[in-house]
Amino acid sequence: MNRILPKPSELSSTKEKEVRNAFIKNEVIPNDILEHISEAYLVLDLTGNIIQINEKASNLFKHAIKDSKLFIKKCICDNTFPDFIKLYRALLRNGHLLGQKICIQSYNQPKLEILIRATVLYDANQKPIAFQCLFNDQVDRESFLQNYHEQKEQLVTVLENSSLGIVFIKNGKILKTNTTFCSLLGYDEHELSTLTINDISFPEDVENSQKIIQKMNLGKINHFHFTQKYKKKDQSLLIARVRINIIKDEIGNYLYHVAMLEDITKEVQESSMLKALNTLMSSIIGKSNIYEIAWEITQKVISLFGLEDCVIYMFNHDRTLLEQIAAYGDKNPKGREIINKITIPLGEGIVGTVAQTGISEIVNDTALDSRYIVDDKYRASEITVPIIADGMVIGIIDSEHSTKNYFTNTHLETLTNIANLAASQLKSAMNLQRFLDTEKQKSLLLNNLQARNQELQEYAHIVSHDLKSPLRSINALISWLKEDYTDVFEQQKTNHIPLIENTLDRMEKLINGVLDYSKIDLENNEYKSIDLNQVIHNIKKTTYIPKHINILIKKPLPILKIDHTKATQLFQNLISNAIKFIDKNIGIIQIDYEDHGTYHTFSVKDNGIGIDKKYHQKIFKMFQSLQTNAESTGIGLAIVKKIVQYYNGDIWLESTVGKGTTFFFNLKKVS
């Protein structure tokens, strides 16, 4: 017959270690709860060695906890040991014993008859690995059983009614929990038994927790306090204050961990809200630049919530677009820089919808919302809050998170308060900026007017007195000569008179061109919404266009806020220039544009003679023409460049000699 309780020396070290390291599942009680049990409590391995012992048991056996490695046979009286073996076999067979008498003797102490209650502990495969015992020195069985049931009920009540969530963990796997823990996370106990602690933790917290556990396993610490975030079953957030204890056997081998969680989600969020509001007020007060205010909100305030992403949009009412002006997260890798800026039309996406309605939204699962727009990357939940000033939406605070159901009403309340604080400051900054822009524009306009008025006076004097009057006199004399000497001219068949007339006409065109050039900065401009398609249509009606030349608009041109006269001069000079230098049997002039958000890029393309690259800058200067052409004054392209520069734009060209030329120019959108 095999020995039921072998001596310690007969145990192999491998078997002993296996028994010691196996976690005792089901109802093993953590050390810091043991002392609430009024009875002597022991956990024994299958060979009878003590694994866990409370102080009452230590006193009963006259043995200190620190010397808890004790072979049970030393405590059982010799004459009752056979009975104990029978009890042991019955325990393995039935799984429990209730109120059985045994006789113990501890280190030369008098013999004592006590009652024992024991249950078998099993591993995950239902294999017996240990048993736990409650000892009572009351010989009254009925009294003992009554006390046992009372103690059991007390223990269950303590665990199940605790306001703390309690979880038993072994190597990261969740083994057992109390009702409070299940309630905090939203799972039932069976569901939690299939998970690891990492499954309910946020990735950024896992590494920190693992470091703490590693220190515990190495014996550097036995317990630790920290704050950690957990994911509930519905993917919402739980912030908990955690106390974690390591449970070891008597030789120091790891058995399991016990963690106790206190829900502090509301406390942390309310604290963060108050801190965020205080930080916001101190950081934006006195700032008068909307961009500085927006960056302060994202980088100094939103980061307090531990958010993954936050973007501030400003609403451009003229363009009915929302433009990103500040960001926190992947879109802001360094400094105050936003990569891959996007604009969102009013009414489109979640951001555009909130801007249109003025009503905040929390989207718990963006995969189920067709409005969701992926910016830098997909995220599972989104919160969007409007910034409203004087009853109008002027901006949006938008944040996303990779976890579903991440955002709470506390987030919404906080961001709403932030938006309200930001609104007044942003409105003041916008008004101040408009005022400064107006003053700057007035100052520049005044300086330009003063300088250009002087130029205009000089040009007007030259044109009126030194150029135009003599030209008119010469033109009148030529007319008289033609009338008085018509017969003579016809007999001699001379063409001198037509040449003189053509020269006079060319000189007048030059003078008028110079006047047009000088007036560009001086004319009172009316910034009206001009349909450029109509401008081109009018030019085609008033300009001589040879039958072999076609003017094509590749796609409808935009409506632009620009002075009508300048718009006409700009396109008319480019079209006229193209007509002059088309040498093909079928001439084509194509007009096109591209929208770049804050400006348009226009192009006028022809299939004419082309322009050598070395002349690309020269042709924009006054009186510069590449060929002798009676129709060319050398002023048209200079006027074009000056108009483009007047609107702070750029002009350039691409050309291939013999194939044609394309002129490009930018015009900023005027709000």
PyMOL commands that set and color helices and strands:
alter all, ss='L'
color gray80, all
select helices_A, chain A and resi 8-10+13-21+31-34+55-60+65-67+72-75+78-94+141-160+179-185+189-193+197-200+203-217+265-284+290-305+349-357+366-368+409-484+486-492+496-519+532-542+564-580+613-615+618-620+636-646
alter helices_A, ss='H'
color red, helices_A
select strands_A, chain A and resi 40-45+50-53+96-104+112-122+128-136+165-170+173-177+223-231+237-248+254-263+309-316+321-328+343-345+361-363+381-389+392-401+528-531+549-553+559-562+587-595+599-606+651-656+660-668
alter strands_A, ss='S'
color yellow, strands_A
deselect
rebuild
show_as cartoon
